């Protein structure tokens, strides 16, 4: 598809073979935007780090806490604006 960035896997672990399947363990997936998607012709790359195990659980907990804080702030902010 022309609208989707093209994925490129960068696994810093040992490469035994190139596979389109899921990679076990931590790895990085890079997405490069096509020329027609680039703002002002700039090269754009997104990198996503995939973590597993205890590190992934710690990241999940931190993200959940940040989401709770955001929802709480949003609820308080909306309530204050709606009151006369």
C-alpha positions in Angstrom: 0.0 0.0 0.0 1.2 3.5 -0.8 -0.2 5.0 2.4 1.6 2.7 4.8 5.3 2.9 5.8 7.4 0.0 4.8 8.6 -2.1 7.8 12.2 -3.0 8.2 13.3 -5.3 11.0 16.5 -4.5 12.8 17.2 -7.2 15.3 20.4 -6.6 17.3 20.3 -10.2 18.4 22.1 -12.9 16.3 20.5 -13.4 12.9 20.1 -17.1 12.0 17.8 -16.4 9.0 15.5 -13.8 7.5 11.9 -14.7 8.5 8.6 -12.9 8.1 7.3 -14.5 11.3 7.4 -13.1 14.8 10.8 -12.6 16.4 11.2 -13.8 20.0 12.8 -11.5 22.5 13.6 -7.8 22.3 14.0 -6.3 18.9 13.5 -3.1 16.9 11.2 -2.5 14.0 11.9 0.5 11.7 9.4 2.1 9.4 10.7 4.4 6.6 8.1 6.7 5.0 7.9 6.6 1.2 9.0 9.8 -0.7 5.5 11.0 -1.4 4.7 10.8 2.4 7.7 12.8 3.5 7.1 16.4 4.7 9.1 18.7 2.6 11.2 15.8 1.2 12.7 15.0 4.6 13.6 11.4 5.3 11.4 10.1 8.1 12.0 6.9 10.0 10.0 5.5 13.0 11.7 3.0 15.2 9.7 0.8 17.6 11.5 -1.2 20.3 9.7 -4.4 21.3 10.5 -5.6 24.8 9.5 -8.8 26.5 9.5 -10.3 30.0 10.1 -8.2 33.1 11.2 -5.1 31.1 7.9 -5.2 29.1 5.9 -5.6 32.3 7.6 -2.6 33.9 6.9 -0.5 30.7 3.3 -1.7 30.7 2.9 -0.6 34.4 4.5 2.8 33.7 2.2 3.4 30.7 -0.9 2.3 32.6 0.0 4.8 35.4 0.5 7.6 32.9 -2.9 6.8 31.3 -4.6 6.8 34.7 -3.0 10.2 35.4 -4.1 11.6 32.1 -7.7 10.4 32.5 -7.8 11.8 36.0 -6.5 15.2 34.8 -9.0 15.1 31.9 -11.9 14.3 34.2 -11.0 17.2 36.6 -10.3 19.6 33.8 -13.6 18.8 32.0 -15.5 19.1 35.3 -14.0 22.6 36.1 -14.8 23.9 32.6 -18.4 22.7 32.7 -19.1 24.4 36.1 -20.3 28.1 36.0 
